[in-house]
Amino acid sequence: MNALIEKDIQTIQSIEAVPHIMKMLADATGLRFICVARVTDEKWTTCAVLDRVNFNLHPGDELDISTTFCTQVKKSTQPIVIEHALKDEHYSKSKIPIMYGFESYFSFPIYTKNGDFFGTLCGLDPLPVKLKTVEIQQQIKSFADLISRQIEADERLITAESELFNANSAAKLQEQYIAILGHDLRTPLSALTMGVSFLKDHVTDATSQKILARMDNSATRMKRLISDVMDLTRGKMGNGMELNIKTVDNLEDILIHTVDELSGLHPEREIHTNIAIKGSVNCDPERIAQLLSNLLINAIVHGDPQQAIEVNASIENSVFALSVSNGGEQIKPEVIDKLFQPFWRNENNKQSGGLGLGLFIASQITSAHEGSLTVSSNENRTIFTFQATLGMNAIESE
């Protein structure tokens, strides 16, 4: 295999989002074969595959370029979408669908940093599938664009790394890479979220709603991960935690909504709340809600699922206090010292699926509000407590 093609396959294989993209497309469209292909004038090579119909193509496998539609996509720079090949006015006489045994098909272009054609994001199925809707095609295009941006980011990183001369420069470059990647991910993710929202309002069958609910949850989680990474990068690059301080008189409602949102995502967990905040408070309400969300997610992930989580918020002696407690094993003192470090995870619990940034971000929000975030833990409960004097004109809790 050509060394450059092999390198391109490794690039796609290294993009962690690609398997998730292929699965989400398969679930959303109903197509049972999705792949990312590297396409040149001479070769069509598989880089990544999701195969639910035993098409028997694997990364590194090649097809005769003349027996694919991808050559047409490369020349025209326009996608191809076929819902029913036998009845399609343009492709009913083509030998390609018959050769590979498919009726429904799509192929969208993927580009590199300089706008050069890299290959295609393809999907097909032996059965006809409805694909020619604005929402479906926008979703496919968004994913193809996302892969293009990932390839571009990878090329940027490789180019920049070649210019580094020491470890400090390398660390700074990686932070810039994360910032660029996090920013670029927001646009296609927003398109995906809008598409899911539209489909949820127009699709009525239970199976589709279930799939859309999973996609919506995944998009929400991706937004949270992007926000966490962006917050980390801003802190590492010396820009600090961004705050939008203002006077709010509905902080109680905001915090209750935050708890309700996570309760909806984790209906199996029992969460008790005692939130009583009257009057106005000077703070960044979105950041305080983010802090609560991160503490609550930590309790959900690491706490004993058989015991209720308790959320308390009040104002006493002009000090705002917010605490989240959960049952479970006692946290050892040496572990407590590491909890607020970025990317740190407890070796005894690796099932969070996150990046290990939640408590670090919570600590950064605390510092930005000139407050304190403490942990106490015994054999019965673990309690995280945030306290700050937020310039309040509030009625203290009785």
N, C-alpha and C positions, 0 to 999 in steps of 0.2 A: 504494500500500500504506500502511496505517495506520502512523504513525511509531513507535508503541509496539510494534507487531508486528515492525517492522523492527529495532528495538532488541533485542527478545527473540531474533530470529534471530542477530543479531551476538553476543549473549551465548553462545548455544550454539556458534556457530562459533568463538568464542574459547577454548573449553574443549578443550585439546589431547587429553584422554583420550577424548573422544566417538568419534572414528574408530576408536580401538583397542577401545573397548567394543563398537561395532557389529560389528567384524570378529570379535572373540572370541565374541560371541553367535551370529553366523552360523556360525562353525566348530563351536560347541558344540551348537547346536540343529539345524543342517541347513537352517534357513530362509535363503532367498536374497534376501530383502528386509527390511532393518532401517531404521527411521527414528526420529528424535525430532521430535515434532509439537507446535506451540503450538495449544492448543485453547481457544476462547472460546465464548460462547453463540451467536455468529453465524458464526465461521470456524474452519476446520481448515487450518493452514498448516505446510508442511514446513520444518524448521529444519536438519536434517542427514540425509543419506541414504547407505545402502550398497545398491546395486541390482545384483544378479547375474542378474535375470530380465527386464531391459529394461521395467520398470514405468513408466519415463519420468516420474518425479517428481524435481524438483530443489528445492533450498532456495529458499523464497519462493513455490512453487506452492501453490495452494489447492484444497481439495475441498469440495463441498457438505456442510456439517456433518451434515445429515440422512441422508447416505449412509455415515456412519461409525459404528462402535461406540463411538468415543471419548466421544461425548455421554453414553452410558450409564455409562462409567467415571467421567466427571466428576460425574454425579449420585449414583452409588452409592459412589464412592471405592474401589471394589473392582476388581481386575483381571479381564480376560476372557481365557480360554485355550480355544482350539478345536483339537482334533487332527485331526478329519475332519468338515468342515461338513455333508456330505451325510448323515452318519450321526449327527450330534449331536442329542440330544433337544430342545435348546433352540433351535438355530440352523439346523436342516435346512430350515425353511420361510422363512428370512430371504432377502431379495433381495440383501443386501449381498455375501455371498460369490460369488453368481452374477455380480453386476455387475462385481466386480473380479477374478473368476476365481481365487479362492484356496480351499484346503481347510483348511490349517493357519494358525493366527493367534494372536497374543497382543497384549495392550495393558495396560501397567502405568502407574499414575499417577505424575506428577512434580509436586513442590510447590516453592513459593518460600519465602523467609525466614519469612514470617508464617503459613505453613501454607496459603496460598492455592493453589488448583489452577493449575498452569502448563500442563500438557499431558500427553503420553503418550510412553512408549517402546514402539514397536510393531514387530511382525515378522509376515511372512506368506510363504506359499509355495503355488504351484499344486498341490503334492502333499501328501498327509497326512504329518504328522510327529509323533512321540511327544513331547509337551510336558508332560503331566500327571504329572510326578514331582516329589517334594519337592525334589530336588537342582536340577533345571532351573528350577523356579519360584523357588527361593531365590536362584539365581544371577541370574535376570532382575531380581528384586526388589532384590537388592544393587546391581546396576548402576543401576537407576532411582533408588535412594536416593543413590547416589554422585553422579549428575547433579544431584539435588535439592540435595545439600550443596555442590556446585560453584556452583550458581546462588546459593545462600544466601551462600557465601563471597564471590562476586562482588558481591552486593548489600551485604554488610558493608563490603567494600573501598570501593565507590563512596560509600556513606554516610559512612564515616570520612574519606575523602579530601576530601570537601566541607568538612570542619571543620579542615583543615590550613592553616597559615599560613606554613610555611617548609619548606625541604628536609630539615632534621633530623627534623621531625615526620613527613614523608612516608616517610623511610627507616625510622623506628621502626614506623610503621603497616604497611609492607610486611613487616617481620620478624614482626609479630604475625599478619598474614594468613597467612604461611607456616606459622607454628606452629599456628594453628587448622586450616588445611587439612591439614597433615601428621597432626595428631591425629585429625581426622575421617575421613581416608582409611583409617586402620588397621582400623576396624570392618568396613566392606564388603569390604576386602581379605582380612580373616581369614575372612569367610563364603565368599568366592570360593575361598580356599586349601583350606578344609575340603571344599567341594563337589568341587573337582578331585581331592583325595585320595580321597574316597569313590568317585568315578567310576573312578579308576585301579584300585581294588580290585575293581570290579564289571564293567568293560568289558574284553572279551578280544580284539576284533579289532584288527589291526595299525594300521589307519588311525586309529581312535579313540584308540588309545594314543599315536600320533604327535602327534595334535592336543592331547591332554591334556598330553603332555610339553612341547610349546611353550607351552601356557598356564601350566604349572607354572613353567617358566623365566621367563616374563614376570612372573608373580606374585613370584618371588624377586627379580627385578631391580627391580620396583616397591618391594618392602620395603627393598631396599638404598638406592634413591633417596630414599625417605621418611626413612630413618634418617639419611642424609647431610644432607638439608635440615634435619631437626630438630636435628642436631648443630650445623650452621652457625648456625641461628637462636638456639640457646641461647648460643653463643659471642658472637654479635653483640649480644644483649640483656643481656650482662654476667653470665650465669649460669655460664659456663665449661663445660668438658667434664665430664660426669658420670662418676665412677669408683666402682667397687665393689671396693675393695682387700680382698683376702683371701689367705690362705696356700693355695697350690695345689701339689700334688705330681704333677700330670699335665699340666703345660704342654706337654711334648714331644708327648703324644698329641693335645692340642688343636690344636697347630700342624700336625701331620701330617694330621689330619682336615681342616683348612682347605685345605691343598694338595690333598688327594685330592678334595675337593668341587669345586674349580675345575678340576682335571684332568678330572673327569667332564663338566663343562660345556664344556671345550675339549679334546676328545680329540686334536685335530690338533696340539696343542702338546706338545713334549717338555720335561718339567720334572724336573730332578735335585734331590734333597734330601739334605742332610747336617745332620740335626737331632739334637743330643745334649744333653739337659738332664736331669740327674739331681738328685734331692733336691727340696726345697720352695722355692717362690719367692713373695714377697709382691708381688702386682700385681692388676690387673683382667684376668683371662684373656680375657674376651670382647672387651675393647678391644685387647689385644695381638693377638688373632686377627683383629680388624677391621683393624688396622694392616697385618698380613701380607697379608690379603686385598686391601686397597687397593694395596699395593706390587706384588703379584703380578698384579692386573688391569692395572695400569699397564704392567708388563713384557709382558703378553700383547698389549695393544692397540698399544703403541708399539715393541716389539722386533721384530727380524728373525725372521719365522716359520720360517725355515730353520735357525735356531740355537737350541740348548737354553737354557732358563731355569734358573738355579741358585739354590736357596734354602738358606741356611746359618744355623744357630742354635747358639750355644754359650755357655758361661760361662767366662770367664778373668779371674783376679785380681778375683773377686767382681763382675765387670761382665757383664751379659747383653748379648749382641750378636746381632742379627738382620739378615741382608742378603739382598737379592734383586738378581740381576744378569741382564742380557740382552744379546745382541748387537744390532748395528744402528749407525746413524749416530751420530756423536759429538754430544752436546748442547753447544751453544755456551755459554760462560760467561754471556752476557747473558740467555740463556733460563733457565739454572739459577736465576738470581735471581728468576724469576717463577713457578717450578714450584709453589710452595706457596701461591700466591695463590688465593683462592676464585674459581671460575668461569673461571679462565684455561685456555685451550687452545692447543696448538701449531697455528699456521696451516697447517702442512704435514701435519697428521693430524687430521681432523675426523670420523673414523669411529668414535669410541669409543661414541657413543650415550648417554653419561652427561652429568652436569651440570658436570663440571670441578671436582668437590669432593673426589675421592679422596685426592690428595696433601695438600690443605689439612686434611682430617680426620686424616690420618696425622700431620701436624705438630702438631695440637692434642692428639692422644693422647700424642705424645712430650712435649710441654710439661707435660701433666697428670702424667706419670710422672717429671718433672724429668730428662728424658734429652736426647739429641741425635739429630738425623736429618740425615745428610749425603749428598751426591751426588758421585760422581767419574765422569768420562766421558772416554773416549778413542776412537780410531778402531776399537777392537776390542770393548770392553764398557762398559756403563753399570751402576754399582752404587749402590744405595740402602742405607745402613747405619743401623740404629737401635741406640743403645747407652744403657744406664741401669743404675744400681745400684739393684736392686729389693728391698733388704732381704732378701737371700737366705740360706738355710741349705742351700746346694747343693753338690753334688760337681762340682768344676771339670772341664771337658773335658780329656782327655789329648791 
